[in-house]
Amino acid sequence: TAAFVRKVTVRSGHSVELTVPQRPGYIFLGWYTGEGPNEAKFDADDRGSHNMTLTAKWAVETATVTFLDYYGNVIDVQTVNWGKAAKAPVAPSVAGYYFLEWDKAFDQVTADIQVKAIYAPTTYTVRFDTAGGSAVADQKVYEGKAPVRPEDPQKTGCHFVGWYTDKACTKAIETIEAYSITANTTVYAKWSVNTCAIRYYDMDSTVF
């Protein structure tokens, strides 16, 4: 409903000084002589000849929201009414990264904006199970990358054989620093027991 602006008195045959009203979120279309099929727009050059009521006409102001992906390509374009919210599209997947957030708010749009998807590198934890040997710190590794080769763990009476993908130590990792990580991963240390030769001598120094 248009608000009453003011009442003016104009001598017959003279032009009317028109007020331009303001309404947030709307575009002023002009003053009209009434409602219905016979209404007409009244402009500054028209002359007053009788009492009349001028009604302001409005159009809802809109804004364009453009969503961009990680590479700056357009994902979606939406037109929303002034002050209303746009709907977030599904952010495309990016290898080695996960979607974090949109770089700006779009819940109350009052101007044309571009909204870009923000991503963060995907990381996984590599845990080193030393099976009773000295501790080896966990590592955070980017998706598709390899861990840094740690120093070999130590275990009394045992020799470190290498790292394996399974607890039973049947599947060896040939080169840990070339082992591509695509999920949280535990690798397992394999050990061999140190042995030594024992010789026995009789009183005559005969080995038996």
Helices and strands as residue ranges (DSSP letters): E 26-32, E 41-42, E 55-60, E 62-68, E 74-81, E 97-102, E 113-121, E 123-129, E 139-142, E 158-164, G 176-178, E 185-193
